[in-house]
Amino acid sequence: MEEQMLALADQLGRFLHAENKKITTAESCTGGWIAEVITAIPGCSAWFDSGFVTYSNAAKIRMLGVKAETLVRYGAVSAETAEEMAAGALAHSDADYAIAVTGIAGPDGGTPEKPVGTVFIAWQSKNGQSRVVREQLSGDRRQIRANTVIIAIEGVGINTQ
């Protein structure tokens, strides 16, 4: 899995570098793992702007400008929160693209509506394109987080065209 992550990050980096674009990340359940994978690529300073790890709701509000009303109405693990996290990361960086993730990696914390493995991933670009997906991942905490990283990096290609 680690090799796959690094290969995806390298591919992303080559695309962004060729386009003279930068990316930022806003992470909750992955705890900075996406930024870690990206920064493992030599030369990433040319295309990686910043990473926000906003595990608590207060951090999401303070660092990314997620609305308290959004968190109350939809919850931290929701499409709406992921989208606001991505928008906030763009607003607080010099990046052209953002990845945001929020989810329930387990082993507890799930509900019938949002069981363990529920993850929302948002991709947004400065030109206004945005996309959010809900994934239902299986496995232990590490597997859920690792698969989230892979899906998040792979998904950037969807919004970079």
Helices and strands as residue ranges (DSSP letters): H 2-19, E 23-27, H 33-39, G 44-46, E 48-53, H 57-64, H 68-74, H 79-91, E 97-103, E 118-125, E 130-136, H 141-155, G 156-159
